[in-house]
Each structure stands twice: as C-alpha cells, then as structure tokens.
Amino acid sequence: MSDERTYAQAARAWPFEEARKLVERYKDAAPKKGYVLFETGYGPSGLPHIGTFGEVVRTTMVRRAFQRLSDIPTKLFAFSDDMDGLRKVPTNVPNQEMLQKYIGYPLTKVPDPFGTHESFGHHNNAMLRDFLDAFGFEYEFVSSTDCYHAGRFDEGLLNVLKNYDKIQEIMLASLREERALTYSPFLPVSQKSGKVLMTKVVKTDPDAGTIVYEEEDGSLVETPVTGGRCKLQWKPDWGMRWSVLGVDYEMSGKDLIPSVDLGNKICRVLGSKPPEGFNYELFLDDKGQKISKSKGNGLSVEEWLTYAPPESLALFMYQKPRAAKRLYFDVIPRAVDDYLTFVEKFPNEAPAQRMENPAWHIHNGQPPAPGVTLSYGILLNLASVCNAEAKETLWGFISRYLPEATPQTAPFLDKLVGYAINYYRDHVKPKKQYRAPDATERAALDELLRYLDSAPADATAEDLQNEVYEIGKRHPFPELKAWFKALYEVLLGQDQGPRMGSFIALYGRKETADLIRKVLKGESLSAA
C-alpha cells in the first residue's frame, strides 16, 4: 500500500470521510458496471448558478478523495433534467412573451429565446457545459431528453409501471389530499399538443407497457410509457435514474432531504441500492434569507469572478459545507486571503497534514507554489488610499516594496491587483466615510508622524507594526482595538483594515506621513 493511500485512509477532511462510504459500499466486490458513478443534477429551466458550481466542485472533491482510496475507476455524470416541462418564464431571459406560449412544453422543445440554439434546453445545456469546462471539471454530460427518447430509460420506466402501486403508496403519503387525487408518477407527453401533462392516469397495463391518461380536452388516450412518450415526476425520476444508471453518490441541499428519502425508497422498490449522499446547507444572502434563482438575491459565479480568483470560490464551497453561510460580496476578501494562507502553508506541512489542507482538495493534491504575493486585504487598502482605477497605480507601490515582482514574473499577484481594484471600485469606494480624529487620536497620530519621519531606513514591516502597537499603548484608548479602528476610519475612511505595519511598508513611510499631516491640518482625505 502506498504512503499516500495510508494517509488518505486516516484523513479527517470531509471529502475523505465521504469517500470512505464508497470504499465500504464496494468492500466485497467492485460494481458490475466497472466504475463508481458520481452524479450532479441540473435543472435547465434557468442559467447555471453558484449552487450548480458548489455541487459539482464538492462532488469532484469527494471523487478525487475516493481515487486516493481505491483503484476502482470513477465517472461523474452532469445530468440535465432537460425534458422537464417549462413551468414558468424566467425573469432574466429575452423574448418572455414568446416563451409564455410554451408553458408546459419540454425544455428541449421550447424555442431558444436567445436565438442561438436548437431550443431553450439546448441553450442552457451549452451554458452548463461551458461553465463546467471553464473550471476544468472532468465529467460526462447526460441529457434526460436523450435518455428518454433513445430508450436508455425504457427498462426503468417499465419497472416503474410494474411497481406502480408500490410507488404510488410511497408518493401519496407525502402529498396534500388535493394533489393526491390526480397524482401519477407518469407524466405523459401529449400526443395532441406535445406538452408534458400533469394529468390523471386512469389505467395502467404493465404487460402491454402502456397507460391510459386524460388529455387536456377530456379525451382518454392510451400510450406506451417508453421511447420518450412519457417522463416521470421528478422524485420518481430521481429514484428510477439512480436505479438505471447505477448512481453511487449524489449530493443535495438540506431542503431536499425529504425528496431524497422518497427517491431512496423508490430506488429500493425498483430493486437497486440507493446512492450514498451528503446534504449540504443552503446559502444565505446579506439579509440572512435563502438564496433563490427566482429572487435573484445573493451572489452569482460571474460576480464572484469579477472580484476574486476561482480558487477562492472553491475554498468557500469546501469550508463547512454543513453550515449555512452568507454568500455575499463581503465574504470575498476573507476567502481570498484564506486561500493564499492555505497555499503558503502547504509546502511546509507533513504529507498527512497536507490532506487536511483545503488547498489539497482545491488542486487535487498539487497546489501551485506560493510565489510572490500580497494579501488581498492589503491590496484593497492600498487601492483605497490611492483611489486606484488602474493596475499601474498599485504596481508603482508594489514594485518599490517587492523589487523582484512584476506583472510578468508574478502573474497571480497581477490578477489579484485587478480583482482588488474592481472590488474597491464597486464595494469600498461607495461606502468610504472619513472622520476627523478626537483629541486622544490626534495625540497618537502626532507621535506616529514623528516616528515615521525619524524611523530607520531599514525598518521592516514588523518593526513598523510593533511601533504602531506601542504608540497605541502609550495613549489612553479604552482598548488597543480602538486605536487601530481610529487609524482605519481616519486614514482609510472605513471601519476595517490591514496590519498597519505591512500597509505602511507597502504604501511608503513618507506617503503615510503625508496622509497624517493632512489629517492633523484638518484637510479632507476624501479626494486624496
């Protein structure tokens, strides 16, 4: 056994804990299909969103952990429920009046409102693939429409028909009385209109493989359940899909736990073992409300990637997946700096420790070398004090502080500079609010100014930090935190900030002294 596998067997990181469920699942024999199947689901009635990313990246982390624990091959299916009927028109797409005419039609039969693809479903599927490809995920795309029409699900559909009464019993117990009156696991595709019908099924014939359903005009129609002429309601569909494809692992949000339980029961009725699962907590917006595609609250992947690298978003998804987390703009700086810290620690950790490091899971065991970089927080504050609108402004200071660094030799740092400027422009600058210092703060600032004017030329960032700290102790602040908060509010126009020693070293002692002089003279820093 390799050392890596030995370490993996003992690793406590949650992807390894999840992967060990699959090792246990196949401890006696490998799956007959020849591989362990991971699945993620996508409802293409809307564009891919941050929850889609979270599910795929977390599932991929478990898959990679399993690959360190077992020699059984693996696959990841990105499954699209593109045969679902269009239930409502999304608010974020064009040609809404046209789409309104196609309510009830399978998504792969609804015209593409963007005019670029064969259908709305095909358009959103392409968006999903582009989205996943951009992050370098390894997956196989699987279309519900293709599975139903090509006969891939026929055996499963006939199995559902054979076990119709048992599945009805499972489902009806979970439904309101009114809904239960007309519920059927089968949704026939109308032979007259082409719509996916939520209608009453009046007769089933397992031997013939058919059902009789009530058309929209009240007429009764007999149809085979195979060949794309019917699809299943989504919970029976989930259980049938797990059974037919042999899904071994699928995650879902905490809100879907009851649905997972129903899918598991249906999968067992169909004669298959349900997949292992993991229920993650939901994301909350800045007001603590659940993020919703229809509401459009929270944060999108595109917005996150305007202000931070994708690795930081992967870290956010890795950390505490069972805890509800606010997913809003103010979490981005911390996520970036946490990511940088984990990458910096990685080379100096023992092999077993590395598997506990999120950077291992983000980069499949091979994080990049730390390289020359600065914290995102300090770049933000540099942008703030400079009112930076262009990378060149920040690089003027960086080059003096880190002479060995250039945009060419430190490309990741250069990207961070761009991200920090974007974040400053959109989320710091509009909220900046400077204030004048009180008497205690003026006295401390005056002492800091005198120190900066006379400090040794070789004073390090740590030397500067220690002196700022000592100055605060020599003045009657209620607590030292109040001194640092005053520096942030008076010099930066915000209530949070960096380690002042590092900031002064980067921005420059002369430049910091000039800021303090302006403040002590009563000049405004608003346009500094």
Phi, psi and omega per residue, in radians:
M1 nan 2.359 -3.118
S2 -1.255 2.747 3.086
D3 -1.050 -0.686 -3.104
E4 -1.059 -0.742 3.140
R5 -1.163 -0.638 3.093
T6 -1.070 -0.796 3.114
Y7 -1.121 -0.710 -3.111
A8 -1.097 -0.632 -3.122
Q9 -1.138 -0.454 -3.109
A10 -1.793 -0.110 -3.055
A11 -1.110 2.392 -3.098
R12 -1.688 -0.141 3.128
A13 -0.999 2.487 -2.982
W14 -1.047 -0.586 3.093
P15 -1.081 -0.589 3.087
F16 -1.244 -0.663 3.082
E17 -1.052 -0.722 3.104
E18 -1.172 -0.749 -3.102
A19 -1.099 -0.578 -3.137
R20 -1.166 -0.398 3.016
K21 -1.062 -0.684 -3.105
L22 -1.321 -0.583 3.039
V23 -1.073 -0.771 3.124
E24 -1.136 -0.672 -3.117
R25 -1.024 -0.620 -3.081
Y26 -2.066 0.594 -3.132
K27 -1.203 -0.476 -3.094
D28 -1.568 -0.619 -3.121
A29 -2.814 2.608 3.084
A30 -1.210 2.733 3.128
P31 -1.095 2.539 -3.119
K32 -1.061 -0.560 -3.117
K33 -1.246 -0.212 3.035
G34 1.644 0.003 -3.128
Y35 -2.722 2.792 3.010
V36 -1.614 2.248 -3.026
L37 -1.851 2.105 2.991
F38 -1.735 2.521 3.137
E39 -2.379 2.513 2.931
T40 -2.216 2.562 -3.101
G41 -1.931 2.623 -3.128
Y42 -2.443 2.235 3.053
G43 -1.695 1.819 -2.991
P44 -1.413 0.462 3.013
S45 -1.351 -0.163 3.085
G46 -2.495 2.985 -3.109
L47 -1.287 2.680 3.112
P48 -0.967 2.497 -3.082
H49 -2.310 -3.076 -2.991
I50 -1.164 -0.500 3.062
G51 -1.154 -0.609 3.074
T52 -1.072 -0.813 3.099
F53 -1.036 -0.812 -3.099
G54 -1.024 -0.746 -3.108
E55 -1.180 -0.727 -3.119
V56 -1.226 -0.736 -3.094
V57 -1.202 -0.675 3.128
R58 -1.193 -0.735 3.107
T59 -1.096 -0.693 3.103
T60 -1.091 -0.663 3.103
M61 -1.096 -0.697 3.103
V62 -1.179 -0.722 3.128
R63 -1.043 -0.780 -3.137
R64 -1.148 -0.659 3.090
A65 -1.108 -0.732 3.124
F66 -1.079 -0.664 -3.135
Q67 -1.121 -0.389 3.059
R68 -1.447 -0.311 -3.069
L69 -1.759 -0.302 -3.015
S70 -2.542 2.687 3.070
D71 -1.664 0.010 3.119
I72 -1.204 2.272 3.097
P73 -1.047 2.776 -3.140
T74 -2.293 2.731 2.979
K75 -2.390 2.668 3.010
L76 -2.162 2.062 3.053
F77 -1.670 2.188 2.938
A78 -1.668 1.751 -2.989
F79 -1.655 2.268 3.120
S80 -1.894 2.150 3.101
D81 -1.415 1.019 -2.990
D82 -1.473 0.049 3.031
M83 -1.682 -0.022 3.069
D84 -1.029 2.624 3.040
G85 -1.345 2.512 3.068
L86 -1.197 2.014 -3.062
R87 -1.608 -0.601 3.081
K88 -2.667 2.797 -3.092
V89 -1.505 2.152 3.097
P90 -1.069 2.616 -3.094
T91 -1.475 -0.178 -3.023
N92 -1.898 0.486 3.110
V93 -2.252 2.729 3.121
P94 -1.370 3.093 3.042
N95 0.921 0.816 -3.080
Q96 -1.162 -0.580 3.133
E97 -1.134 -0.687 3.094
M98 -1.123 -0.775 -3.113
L99 -1.089 -0.581 -3.111
Q100 -0.999 -0.510 -3.129
K101 -1.280 -0.228 -3.057
Y102 -1.936 0.322 3.043
I103 -1.015 2.286 3.136
G104 1.674 -0.292 -3.133
Y105 -1.420 2.599 3.057
P106 -0.982 2.481 -3.073
L107 -1.010 -0.500 3.123
T108 -1.461 0.062 3.023
K109 -2.000 -0.044 3.121
V110 -1.514 2.216 3.130
P111 -0.986 2.555 -3.140
D112 -1.295 2.032 -3.127
P113 -1.137 -0.333 3.119
F114 -1.506 -0.254 3.085
G115 1.268 0.400 -3.069
T116 -1.990 -0.258 -3.048
H117 -2.336 2.992 -3.095
E118 -1.051 -0.570 -3.127
S119 -2.744 3.002 3.072
F120 -1.107 -0.711 3.093
G121 -1.084 -0.781 3.124
H122 -1.096 -0.675 3.118
H123 -1.066 -0.848 -3.091
N124 -1.233 -0.565 3.042
N125 -1.097 -0.715 3.115
A126 -1.127 -0.675 3.084
M127 -1.083 -0.728 3.119
L128 -1.070 -0.831 -3.115
R129 -1.108 -0.743 3.106
D130 -1.064 -0.727 -3.129
F131 -1.063 -0.855 -3.113
L132 -1.227 -0.667 3.138
D133 -1.122 -0.633 -3.118
A134 -1.084 -0.495 3.127
F135 -1.650 -0.009 3.080
G136 1.312 0.401 3.114
F137 -1.207 2.528 3.026
E138 -1.706 2.084 -3.050
Y139 -2.797 2.898 2.953
E140 -2.046 2.240 3.109
F141 -1.422 2.322 3.130
V142 -2.254 2.237 -3.102
S143 -1.770 2.274 3.075
S144 -1.039 -0.767 3.131
T145 -0.990 -0.814 3.132
D146 -1.080 -0.749 -3.112
C147 -1.109 -0.750 -3.133
Y148 -1.205 -0.817 -3.029
H149 -1.346 -0.516 -3.130
A150 -1.486 -0.060 3.101
G151 1.560 0.086 -3.111
R152 -1.101 -0.518 -3.136
F153 -1.724 0.042 -3.046
D154 -0.990 -0.809 -3.124
E155 -1.066 -0.710 3.117
G156 -1.164 -0.679 3.126
L157 -1.140 -0.720 3.100
L158 -1.167 -0.588 3.088
N159 -1.167 -0.690 3.065
V160 -1.102 -0.742 3.128
L161 -1.099 -0.712 3.109
K162 -1.094 -0.607 -3.112
N163 -1.861 0.515 -3.034
Y164 -0.949 -0.871 -3.056
D165 -1.136 -0.681 3.136
K166 -1.153 -0.696 -3.133
I167 -1.237 -0.674 3.057
Q168 -1.026 -0.744 -3.131
E169 -1.067 -0.731 3.113
I170 -1.101 -0.812 -3.037
M171 -1.305 -0.738 -3.053
L172 -1.082 -0.553 3.135
A173 -1.147 -0.299 -3.098
S174 -1.763 -0.031 -2.998
L175 -1.860 2.702 3.005
R176 -1.167 2.707 -3.051
E177 -0.994 -0.753 -3.106
E178 -1.117 -0.747 -3.128
R179 -1.204 -0.597 -3.090
A180 -1.148 -0.403 -3.070
L181 -1.117 -0.581 -3.070
T182 -2.071 0.124 -3.035
Y183 -1.236 2.423 2.970
S184 -2.514 2.494 3.078
P185 -1.121 -0.375 -3.127
F186 -1.599 2.320 2.993
L187 -1.957 1.753 -3.136
P188 -1.187 2.542 3.005
V189 -1.575 2.024 -3.013
S190 -0.945 2.276 3.082
Q191 -1.300 -0.223 -3.113
K192 -1.735 -0.810 -3.062
S193 -1.832 -0.407 -3.069
G194 1.530 0.033 3.137
K195 -1.368 2.702 2.973
V196 -1.470 2.010 -2.980
L197 -1.703 2.278 2.944
M198 -1.655 1.537 -2.971
T199 -2.374 2.972 -3.103
K200 -1.330 2.328 3.010
V201 -1.748 2.078 -3.014
V202 -1.685 -0.264 -3.124
K203 -2.729 2.498 3.040
T204 -2.172 2.507 3.121
D205 -2.368 1.553 -3.107
P206 -1.053 -0.603 -3.134
D207 -1.134 -0.710 3.133
A208 -1.496 -0.263 -3.113
G209 1.266 0.583 -3.072
T210 -2.270 2.849 2.950
I211 -2.279 2.783 2.986
V212 -1.987 2.189 -3.098
Y213 -2.180 2.900 -3.130
E214 -1.694 2.083 3.128
E215 -1.266 2.943 -3.134
E216 -1.060 -0.501 -3.139
D217 -1.556 0.110 3.103
G218 1.621 -0.184 3.140
S219 -1.304 2.710 3.130
L220 -1.724 2.344 -3.078
V221 -2.293 2.332 3.053
E222 -1.697 2.370 -3.115
T223 -2.552 2.532 2.975
P224 -1.122 2.642 3.091
V225 -1.532 -0.120 -3.057
T226 -1.718 3.032 3.004
G227 1.208 0.378 3.113
G228 1.472 0.172 3.139
R229 -1.475 -0.281 3.039
C230 -2.442 2.669 2.883
K231 -2.221 2.997 -3.104
L232 -1.760 2.637 2.929
Q233 -0.954 2.701 -2.883
W234 -1.162 -0.573 3.136
K235 -1.261 -0.842 2.993
P236 -1.058 -0.601 3.110
D237 -1.073 -0.730 3.124
W238 -1.034 -0.889 -3.139
G239 -1.093 -0.719 3.122
M240 -1.143 -0.731 -3.129
R241 -1.103 -0.787 3.097
W242 -0.990 -0.711 -3.104
S243 -1.192 -0.858 -3.058
V244 -1.210 -0.796 -3.079
L245 -1.412 -0.342 -3.080
G246 1.286 0.788 -3.122
V247 -1.198 2.299 -3.117
D248 -1.798 -0.396 -3.070
Y249 -2.661 2.250 3.049
E250 -2.623 2.287 3.079
M251 -1.549 2.828 2.994
S252 -2.809 2.819 3.134
G253 -1.218 2.747 -3.120
K254 -0.988 -0.558 -3.110
D255 -1.193 -0.249 -3.111
L256 -1.746 0.159 -3.121
I257 -0.964 -0.809 3.101
P258 -1.053 -0.648 3.137
S259 -1.204 -0.658 3.078
V260 -1.087 -0.735 3.128
D261 -1.042 -0.750 3.117
L262 -1.153 -0.775 3.114
G263 -1.048 -0.693 3.100
N264 -1.066 -0.775 -3.142
K265 -1.094 -0.750 -3.135
I266 -1.157 -0.707 3.116
C267 -1.040 -0.722 3.125
R268 -1.174 -0.712 3.098
V269 -1.025 -0.591 -3.138
L270 -1.418 0.035 3.024
G271 1.586 0.315 -3.088
S272 -2.169 2.774 3.079
K273 -1.506 2.206 3.135
P274 -1.102 2.763 3.123
P275 -1.233 2.788 2.932
E276 -1.222 2.675 -3.081
G277 -2.502 3.003 -3.134
F278 -2.620 2.218 3.140
N279 -1.851 1.982 3.141
Y280 -1.642 2.726 3.121
E281 -1.348 2.854 -3.084
L282 -1.567 2.794 3.096
F283 -1.565 2.580 3.139
L284 -2.044 2.649 3.098
D285 -1.501 -2.960 -3.063
D286 -1.179 -0.279 3.118
K287 -1.761 0.088 3.128
G288 1.455 0.203 3.118
Q289 -1.612 2.591 3.126
K290 -1.055 2.371 3.113
I291 -1.244 2.378 -3.085
S292 -2.357 2.367 3.076
K293 -1.057 -0.730 -3.062
S294 -1.223 -0.589 3.114
K295 -1.337 -0.541 -3.102
G296 1.269 0.355 3.096
N297 -1.495 3.009 -3.135
G298 1.475 -2.591 -2.957
L299 -2.334 2.400 3.109
S300 -1.655 2.841 3.072
V301 -1.025 -0.760 -3.106
E302 -1.062 -0.692 3.129
E303 -1.153 -0.784 3.121
W304 -1.002 -0.783 -3.056
L305 -1.299 -0.126 2.981
T306 -1.303 -0.477 -3.001
Y307 -2.035 -0.116 -3.047
A308 -2.810 2.751 -3.127
P309 -1.278 2.726 -3.117
P310 -1.047 -0.524 3.137
E311 -1.043 -0.597 -3.137
S312 -1.217 -0.576 3.083
L313 -1.231 -0.666 3.072
A314 -1.085 -0.685 3.090
L315 -1.106 -0.745 3.130
F316 -1.030 -0.676 3.122
M317 -1.254 -0.561 -3.125
Y318 -1.209 -0.726 -2.978
Q319 -1.277 2.261 3.035
K320 0.768 1.070 -3.092
P321 -1.164 -0.330 3.127
R322 -1.615 0.119 3.121
A323 -1.948 2.385 3.063
A324 -1.165 2.336 -3.068
K325 -2.316 2.483 3.022
R326 -1.244 2.242 3.131
L327 -2.022 1.504 -3.119
Y328 -2.520 3.066 -2.978
F329 -1.012 -0.567 -3.047
D330 -1.264 -0.162 3.099
V331 -1.509 -0.201 -3.004
I332 -1.166 -0.883 -3.096
P333 -0.987 -0.745 -3.137
R334 -1.120 -0.708 -3.130
A335 -1.084 -0.707 3.141
V336 -1.151 -0.830 -3.100
D337 -1.192 -0.590 3.038
D338 -1.096 -0.748 3.115
Y339 -1.039 -0.822 3.141
L340 -1.052 -0.670 3.131
T341 -1.130 -0.765 -3.130
F342 -1.127 -0.694 3.116
V343 -1.164 -0.679 3.140
E344 -1.152 -0.644 -3.124
K345 -1.257 -0.533 -2.919
F346 -0.925 -0.864 -3.049
P347 -1.084 -0.453 -3.076
N348 -1.642 0.059 -3.115
E349 -1.604 2.665 3.035
A350 -1.194 2.722 -3.092
P351 -0.927 -0.703 -3.140
A352 -1.183 -0.662 3.123
Q353 -1.114 -0.647 -3.078
R354 -1.029 -0.587 -3.136
M355 -1.266 -0.204 3.034
E356 -1.627 -0.185 -3.095
N357 -1.436 2.201 3.126
P358 -0.947 -0.508 -3.139
A359 -1.064 -0.563 3.085
W360 -1.049 -0.770 -3.053
H361 -1.343 -0.522 3.110
I362 -1.248 -0.622 -3.023
H363 -1.997 0.350 3.095
N364 0.948 0.762 3.061
G365 1.479 -0.046 -3.073
Q366 -2.331 1.214 3.092
P367 -1.101 2.718 3.074
P368 -1.209 2.787 3.039
A369 -1.090 2.529 -3.069
P370 -0.958 -0.739 3.114
G371 1.222 -3.054 3.114
V372 -1.520 2.132 -3.140
T373 -2.696 2.932 3.038
L374 -2.215 2.760 -3.141
S375 -1.167 2.639 3.094
Y376 -1.103 -0.676 -3.127
G377 -1.048 -0.732 -3.101
I378 -1.284 -0.571 3.052
L379 -1.133 -0.698 3.096
L380 -1.052 -0.771 -3.104
N381 -1.254 -0.547 3.034
L382 -1.148 -0.772 3.088
A383 -1.055 -0.649 -3.098
S384 -1.166 -0.823 -3.079
V385 -1.267 -0.437 3.121
C386 -1.593 -0.159 -2.968
N387 0.887 0.827 -2.997
A388 -1.218 2.356 3.043
E389 -2.048 -0.181 -3.084
A390 -2.416 2.631 -3.142
K391 -1.014 -0.650 -3.060
E392 -1.000 -0.590 -3.137
T393 -1.064 -0.834 -3.126
L394 -1.238 -0.670 -3.127
W395 -1.117 -0.459 3.071
G396 -1.053 -0.678 3.107
F397 -1.378 -0.729 -3.092
I398 -1.078 -0.740 -3.085
S399 -1.101 -0.574 3.104
R400 -1.279 -0.637 -3.108
Y401 -1.378 -0.676 3.141
L402 -2.202 1.418 -3.053
P403 -1.010 -0.462 -3.109
E404 -1.355 -0.187 -3.052
A405 -1.701 2.337 3.002
T406 -2.403 2.887 3.078
P407 -1.003 -0.471 -3.123
Q408 -1.422 -0.690 -3.097
T409 -1.486 -0.317 3.140
A410 -2.268 1.191 -3.038
P411 -1.113 -0.598 3.130
F412 -1.180 -0.716 3.072
L413 -1.068 -0.679 3.121
D414 -1.093 -0.690 3.073
K415 -1.110 -0.735 3.126
L416 -1.066 -0.667 3.108
V417 -1.024 -0.801 3.123
G418 -1.112 -0.759 3.117
Y419 -1.068 -0.759 -3.095
A420 -1.122 -0.690 3.115
I421 -1.110 -0.755 3.114
N422 -1.053 -0.774 -3.110
Y423 -1.164 -0.755 3.108
Y424 -1.016 -0.845 -3.086
R425 -1.029 -0.750 -2.999
D426 -1.624 -0.477 -2.976
H427 -2.238 -0.157 3.086
V428 -1.910 -0.910 -3.069
K429 -0.951 -0.772 -3.123
P430 -1.127 -0.340 -3.067
K431 -1.852 -0.023 -3.094
K432 -1.083 2.342 -3.129
Q433 -2.600 1.774 -3.136
Y434 -1.381 2.712 3.018
R435 -2.403 2.784 3.100
A436 -1.412 2.612 3.132
P437 -1.345 2.644 3.031
D438 -1.477 -3.077 -3.030
A439 -1.073 -0.791 3.137
T440 -1.086 -0.767 -3.119
E441 -1.163 -0.654 3.121
R442 -1.089 -0.747 -3.129
A443 -1.107 -0.720 3.127
A444 -1.192 -0.709 3.111
L445 -1.118 -0.670 3.115
D446 -1.092 -0.717 3.110
E447 -1.171 -0.684 3.104
L448 -1.110 -0.685 3.112
L449 -1.084 -0.796 3.137
R450 -1.092 -0.653 3.102
Y451 -1.147 -0.789 -3.100
L452 -1.108 -0.607 3.130
D453 -1.213 -0.420 -3.047
S454 -2.058 0.037 -3.073
A455 -1.107 2.555 3.113
P456 -1.022 2.556 -3.107
A457 -1.082 -0.482 -3.099
D458 -1.671 0.262 3.119
A459 -1.076 2.241 -3.116
T460 -1.496 2.994 3.071
A461 -1.016 -0.640 -3.141
E462 -1.216 -0.679 3.077
D463 -1.055 -0.801 -3.141
L464 -1.086 -0.746 3.137
Q465 -1.084 -0.759 -3.129
N466 -1.102 -0.670 -3.127
E467 -1.234 -0.707 3.063
V468 -1.009 -0.739 3.135
Y469 -1.080 -0.818 -3.112
E470 -1.157 -0.656 3.105
I471 -1.064 -0.767 3.115
G472 -1.052 -0.619 -3.129
K473 -1.247 -0.451 -3.096
R474 -1.461 -0.031 -3.118
H475 -2.088 2.660 -2.971
P476 -1.383 1.004 3.012
F477 -1.345 2.541 3.123
P478 -1.061 -0.537 3.039
E479 -2.761 2.750 -3.062
L480 -1.080 -0.552 3.128
K481 -0.987 -0.589 -3.119
A482 -1.139 -0.576 3.102
W483 -1.162 -0.818 3.129
F484 -1.172 -0.670 3.104
K485 -1.090 -0.683 3.100
A486 -1.092 -0.741 3.110
L487 -1.026 -0.753 -3.128
Y488 -1.140 -0.805 -3.058
E489 -1.251 -0.653 -3.091
V490 -1.402 -0.752 -3.053
L491 -1.624 -0.510 -3.063
L492 -1.973 -0.240 3.131
G493 1.288 0.487 -3.137
Q494 -2.603 2.853 -3.023
D495 -1.638 -0.006 3.077
Q496 -2.337 2.771 -3.125
G497 -2.941 -2.948 -3.016
P498 -1.591 3.129 2.873
R499 -1.107 2.123 -2.996
M500 -1.139 -0.589 3.124
G501 -1.064 -0.796 3.120
S502 -1.130 -0.693 -3.126
F503 -1.137 -0.798 -3.121
I504 -1.093 -0.708 3.136
A505 -1.103 -0.674 -3.121
L506 -1.329 -0.843 -3.078
Y507 -1.277 -0.538 3.136
G508 1.965 2.392 -3.135
R509 -1.158 -0.736 -3.139
K510 -1.093 -0.765 -3.113
E511 -1.150 -0.695 3.109
T512 -1.154 -0.714 3.102
A513 -1.062 -0.695 3.123
D514 -1.103 -0.665 3.080
L515 -1.058 -0.794 -3.100
I516 -1.140 -0.689 3.106
R517 -1.029 -0.782 3.132
K518 -1.044 -0.757 -3.128
V519 -1.097 -0.794 -3.093
L520 -1.196 -0.410 3.070
K521 -1.473 -0.099 -3.135
G522 1.507 0.206 3.127
E523 -1.396 2.628 3.140
S524 -1.437 2.438 3.042
L525 -1.675 0.053 -3.048
S526 -1.020 -0.608 -3.112
A527 -1.921 0.342 -3.092
A528 -1.162 nan nan
